[in-house]
Amino acid sequence: MTELIGLLGLFLIVAAWAVNIARRSPPPPIDLTLLYFLGSIALTVYAVLLKDIVFTVLNAVSSALSFINLIRAYLKK
């Protein structure tokens, strides 16, 4: 049951990121996005070391989506 709640949270957070990108909303500022990206990478490594699949997937996907936002912000400049 606990893992299902974690998976629900994972899905909702990833869905929010995806909707934001799909709507072509302006990307956040580059400095904020870069910090978020680096933080997500660090948390992905941490979650892998803890062997926590829910947070590994969440942070890996968050890293990928923030990387997309970095590219969008860079191209917008």
C-alpha distance (Angstrom), angle and dihedral (degrees) to the residues before:
residue distance angle dihedral
M1 . . .
T2 3.81 . .
E3 3.78 91.3 .
L4 3.82 90.7 50.8
I5 3.80 90.0 56.2
G6 3.81 88.9 49.8
L7 3.80 91.4 49.6
L8 3.81 90.5 49.2
G9 3.80 90.1 52.7
L10 3.80 90.3 47.1
F11 3.80 91.6 51.4
L12 3.82 94.2 47.7
I13 3.81 94.5 48.5
V14 3.81 93.1 47.0
A15 3.81 90.6 45.4
A16 3.82 90.4 53.4
W17 3.82 91.2 52.4
A18 3.80 91.8 46.4
V19 3.81 93.2 48.8
N20 3.80 90.2 50.1
I21 3.81 91.4 52.9
A22 3.82 94.0 41.3
R23 3.81 91.2 52.7
R24 3.78 87.7 54.3
S25 3.79 90.5 -126.2
P26 3.78 111.4 174.8
P27 3.79 112.2 -86.8
P28 3.80 118.1 -110.6
P29 3.82 116.4 -101.4
I30 3.81 113.6 -67.5
D31 3.81 95.0 -118.0
L32 3.81 92.2 53.3
T33 3.80 92.3 44.6
L34 3.81 92.4 48.4
L35 3.81 91.6 51.5
Y36 3.81 90.4 47.6
F37 3.80 91.2 48.6
L38 3.81 93.5 50.4
G39 3.80 91.4 45.2
S40 3.80 90.8 50.7
I41 3.80 91.0 50.8
A42 3.82 90.7 51.2
L43 3.81 91.4 47.8
T44 3.81 90.7 48.4
V45 3.79 90.3 55.6
Y46 3.81 90.1 46.0
A47 3.82 92.0 50.4
V48 3.82 90.9 48.4
L49 3.81 90.0 52.3
L50 3.81 89.1 50.7
K51 3.83 89.8 46.9
D52 3.81 90.1 -128.6
I53 3.80 105.4 152.9
V54 3.82 96.6 -170.7
F55 3.80 94.7 54.7
T56 3.80 92.3 38.4
V57 3.79 91.1 57.1
L58 3.81 93.6 40.6
N59 3.78 94.0 51.3
A60 3.81 93.8 41.2
V61 3.80 91.1 53.0
S62 3.82 91.0 43.3
S63 3.80 88.2 52.7
A64 3.79 91.6 51.0
L65 3.79 93.7 47.3
S66 3.81 93.2 46.3
F67 3.82 87.8 49.9
I68 3.81 87.8 54.9
N69 3.81 88.2 51.5
L70 3.81 89.6 50.4
I71 3.79 89.7 54.8
R72 3.81 91.4 45.9
A73 3.81 91.5 49.9
Y74 3.80 91.8 47.3
L75 3.81 93.0 49.1
K76 3.80 91.0 47.6
K77 3.81 91.6 57.8
